[in-house]
Amino acid sequence: MFEQVLAAKKRLNSHANKTPVLTSQTLNTLLGAEVFFKCENFQKIGAFKFRGAFNCISQLSAQEKKRGIIAFSSGNHAQAVALVGNMLGIKTTIVMPNNAPKIKLAATKGYGAKVVIYNTETEIREEVTAAIQQQHGYSLIAPFDNKHVIAGQGTAALELFEKITDLDMLLVPCGGGGLLSGSAISAKSINPNCQVIGIEPEQADDATQSFYSGKLHSIPNPKTIADGTRTTSLGHLTFPLIQKYVDAMKTVSEQAIIEAVKFHMLRMKIVVEPSGALGLAALLSHSVKAQGKIGVIISGGNIDPATLVQILENKI
Ligand SMILES: *Cc1c(COP(=O)(O)O)cnc(C)c1O
C-alpha cells in the first residue's frame, strides 16, 4: 500500500499545495511536549480531501472522464471533487445534505459542479446518488472507501514525516477513516515505532467502537459540531486497514473540540474547522497523554463564519 502513497505523491506533485508544518511554543510549554501541526487547512479547497480526489479522478479512463463523475458529501469531499472535475474538464454532480454548512455549499457550486440537495431525515444519500449515477453512467468518487482516495490522503502524513521523521505519536481525525488509514500506512512504513492514534468526537464514536470490538459499528446521523466526521461508519477497505496499522482510537467531547478551534484561532492565528481541531482537542483535554514529539494532522479549515463567531464569543 505504501507504494501507492508514493505514486500518489508523484501524481499530486505540481497540483496540490505543500502545506506548512506549524508549532506553538505556548502549547509545547503547556503540554511539556513538542507538537508539529501538518496544516491541511492550507490545502487546495481548505482540506486534505483534494489529495484523495485528485489521485482517484486523474486515474479514470478517457471514456469515464468523458461520461462524468458524481459524489455525495457533507462538504469537503464535495469541494474537492468539484475542483478536480473543473481542473480536468469533467462534468461533475455533487449530492449534498440539506444541513451542509453554507460556505461548503457555495464553494462547491462556485467550482462549477451541479449540486443536488437531499433531506437527511427522509432520504438516504447512497440511494439518491445511485439513481442519478445509473441514469447517466457517471463514475462514483467515494469519499473514503476507495484505494486511490486512501493512497492520496496518505500523502499529507508522508510530507510531515519527510520533515520530522522521529515522531513518537501521530494524531489523526477520523470520520470514514480514509485519512486515518492513509496516514497510518505512511507512518508505519517510515517509522514503525510511531504510535498512530485516531481521534473521533464522543458523539460519533462508531470507529472507536468498531476498533475495540472488532465488529463494524455504525451511528446514523451522528450529532456533532465536527461535520467532517459525521459519517455513519468506517468502510470495508478502511476498517481492516485501521485494525492493522492504527494503535489506538480516542474520543473528545464537543466542548474540547470548541476549545481547540479557539486555541488554533487565538494562539496560532489559524482558522481550523471543528473536525480539523480533533487532534489538538485530544491533547488539551488529556484524552491523549502528551509525550515526546507529536504529529497532528489539521485536516481542514472550512468553518461557517457564523459558527466561528459563536465559538469565539463563547456562545456555543
Ligand atoms: C473528511 C474529513 C475528515 C474525515 O476524513 P475521513 O477520511 O472520512 O476519515 C476529517 N476532517 C475534515 C476536515 C474532513 O473534511
The ligand as a MOL file (V3000), in Angstrom:
LIG
                    3D

  0  0  0     0  0            999 V3000
M  V30 BEGIN CTAB
M  V30 COUNTS 15 15 0 0 0
M  V30 BEGIN ATOM
M  V30 1 C -13.4440 14.2720 5.5450 0
M  V30 2 C -12.8480 14.9680 6.7000 0
M  V30 3 C -12.4440 14.2670 7.8500 0
M  V30 4 C -12.6110 12.7680 7.9800 0
M  V30 5 O -11.8890 12.0870 7.0000 0
M  V30 6 P -12.1890 10.5430 6.6830 0
M  V30 7 O -11.2530 10.1620 5.6230 0
M  V30 8 O -13.6330 10.4240 6.2970 0
M  V30 9 O -11.9420 9.8230 7.9800 0
M  V30 10 C -11.8530 14.9790 8.8760 0
M  V30 11 N -11.6920 16.3150 8.7980 0
M  V30 12 C -12.0540 17.0230 7.7240 0
M  V30 13 C -11.8230 18.4940 7.7080 0
M  V30 14 C -12.6360 16.3770 6.6350 0
M  V30 15 O -13.0140 17.0870 5.5610 0
M  V30 END ATOM
M  V30 BEGIN BOND
M  V30 1 1 1 2
M  V30 2 1 2 3
M  V30 3 2 2 14
M  V30 4 1 3 4
M  V30 5 2 3 10
M  V30 6 1 4 5
M  V30 7 1 5 6
M  V30 8 2 6 7
M  V30 9 1 6 8
M  V30 10 1 6 9
M  V30 11 1 10 11
M  V30 12 2 11 12
M  V30 13 1 12 13
M  V30 14 1 12 14
M  V30 15 1 14 15
M  V30 END BOND
M  V30 END CTAB
M  END
